[in-house]
Amino acid sequence: MNNSVRNTARLIGAGLRALLVLTVVCGVVYPLVVTGVAQAAFPGKANGSEVSSHGTVVGSSLIGQRYDKGKDKRGNPVPDLRFFQPRPAAGLGSNRANGVNTGYDLQVSGASNLGATNTDLVKAVKERKRWVSETYGVPEAKVPADAVTSSGSGLDPDISPAYAELQADRVARENHLPGGTVRRLVERHTDARTLGFLGEPRVNVLELNTALKDLVHGGGKD
């Protein structure tokens, strides 16, 4: 009986010591080391890839956001055409409102899960294509796919160079800037394929619009 009690006590003691050591190593030392290395080597990425303008954080380069000037009578957002528009945010339903997440709601991410033949998706794509065509004055056949479809996460911060270039002249007119100036701005904010072969060329909308604001506030000086 005494041996059994002593063995049990010894096992409990060993378990408690292991728990204490693992708590200190995994719960304190490891997080501090990883955080320290991240802050020293990659401070921007470690802090959320923040984008700032004149000392104010305006968003993260990893997350898309809308550029609207209000809502119409039906409560739908009205795009502000002074800025480059992102790709549609049409992922999973929002936690705060039933229906589709059209506002880059950070509480929810994911694709719409609608198949290519789904009538709602087909209708939405046709409506978006018509809007892009009429708004930017291009044939529907030349509207890029990313202008009318959302990303797999629904939070994609990038658009294709083709969609950015398509918007450039309208953005220039809305801001009273030369078209060539805005197109050069798009070129400077176009990122090539990662390592030269991964992915596709892309334009980060937040970074592009932040540079556009600075250009406008600077009197349009390129």
N, C-alpha and C positions, 0 to 999 in steps of 0.2 A: 504494500500500500504506500509506504513512504517513498519507495523507488518510483512508483507511478506518479506520485505528486511531484517529486523532484524532476522527473523527466518532462512532465507537463509544464512545470514552471520554467524549466530550461528552454523548452520549445517556444513558450510565450515570450520569454526574454529575448531569444534570438530573433523572433518575428518582429518584436518591437524595435530592436536595434536595426534590423534590415529596413523596416519602415522609415525610421528616422534618417538613416543614411540615404536611402533612395529619395526621400522627400527633399533633403538638402541638395543632393546631386542633380536630380531631375527637375525639382521645383524651384531651385534657387540658382545654383551654379551654372547649369546648362543654359537657362534662359538669359542670364546675365552675360555669359560668354557670347552667345549667338547675337544678342542685341548689341553688344559692344562691337563685335566684328562688323555687323551690318551698318551700324552708325559710322564706323570708321571708314569702311570701304565703299559703301553704297548709301550715303545719307539721304539722297533724294528718293531713291526707291524704297528705302526703309520707312520713310515718312509718308508714303502714299503717292509718290510721283506728283506732288502738288505743282500746279501752274499758277504763277503770281503775276499780277499787273500793278505796277506802281506801289509795291509793298503789300498788296492785298491778295490773298489766295482766292482765285476765281474758279477752282475746280481741280480735278485730277486728270492727267493725260490718259489714264486707264479707263475712264468712265465717260460715256457720251452724255450730252445734255441738250435740251431743247433751246431754241432761240425764237421766242414768241413775243408778240406785242399785245396780247390779250386774248379774249375769247369772243366767238361770234354769238348770235342769239340762241343758238342751240347748245352753247357751252363748250363747243369745240375750239381748241387752240388755233390762233391765227398766226402763221409763221411771220417773223420779222425779216423781210427780204433785204434789209441792210446787211444781214449776216449770212454766211454760208450755212446751209441747212444740213443736218446730219442725216443718216439713213433712218428709216422709220423705226420707232421703238414699239414693237408689237409682239412682246413675249408673253409669258404666262400671266394669268389674271393677277391683279394687284390684291394685296391683303387689305387695303383700305377701301377698295371699291370693286364691286363685281364687274366682270368684263375683262377687256384686254388692257394690259399695261402699256399705255401709249406715252407715258411721261418719264421714261427712264427711272422708274421707281426702284430705288436701291434695295428695298425690302425683298424684291422678287427678281430673279433672273431666269432666263431659259427661253427656248424657242416656243413658237405658238403651238407646235405639235400638229399643225394642219397639213394634210397631204397636198400634193401638187394639184390634185383634181378637186379639192374641196371648194365648193361654190362660194363660200364666204371669202376664202383666200383669193380666188380668181377675181371676184368682184373688187376686193380691196386693191389688188395689184393694178387692175384696169383703171380704177379711179385715181390712184396715185400717178400712174403713167400719164393720164390725161392732164392732171394738175401740173406735173412737171413740164409737159409739152407746152401747155398754154402759158405757164408762168415764165418760162425761160426761152420760149420761142424756138423750139426745136421739134423736128418730127418725132412722133412716138417711137419710131423704129430706132432712133439714136439715143433713147433714154437708157442709161446704164442699169444693170440689174440691181445694184446696191441702192439706187434711188427709189426703188419701189418694194424692196424686201428688207425685212429685219435680219439681224445676225442671229447666230445660234444662241448667244447669251441675251440678246435683246438690249445690250448695253454697249455695243461696239462704238468706240470713240472715233474710228477712222472711216473715211470714204475713199473711193477710188479717185485717181487723178482725173479720170474722164468726167466724173460727176462734179468735181471741184471746178474744172475748166468750163463745164457747161453753165455753171452758176456765175462765173467771173464777170461777164459783161453786165448782167442785171445788178450784181452787188456794186460794181463800179458806178452805174447810173444812180443807184439809190444813195450812194455816198458822195456823189459829185466828184468822182476820181477818174483819171484816165484809165481806159480798159487795159492798156499795156502795163500800167503800174500794178494793177490787181493781179493780172496774169503772172507777172514776175514774182509777186508775193506767193502765189500758189506754187510756182516752181521751187522757190526757196524752202517751202514747207512740205515738199513731196519727198518721202523717204523711199529709198530703193528696197529691193528684196533683202531680207536678212541674210548676211553672209554671201550675198550675191545670187542665191538660188532658192532660198526658203520664202514661201508666201508670195505676195504680190506687192507692187508699189502702192503706197497709201498716203493719205493726207490726214493728219490729226486735226479735226474740226475745231476743237477748243484752242489749240495752239495757233491755228490759222486765224481764227476770229480775234484772239487776243492781240496778235500782230496787226490785224486790220484796225482794231480800235486805236492802237498806238499810232498807226499811220494817219488815221482820221484826225486824232487829237493833235498830231504834229503838223497839221496843215497840209497833209497829202504828200509830204516829202518822202520820196522813195529811198 
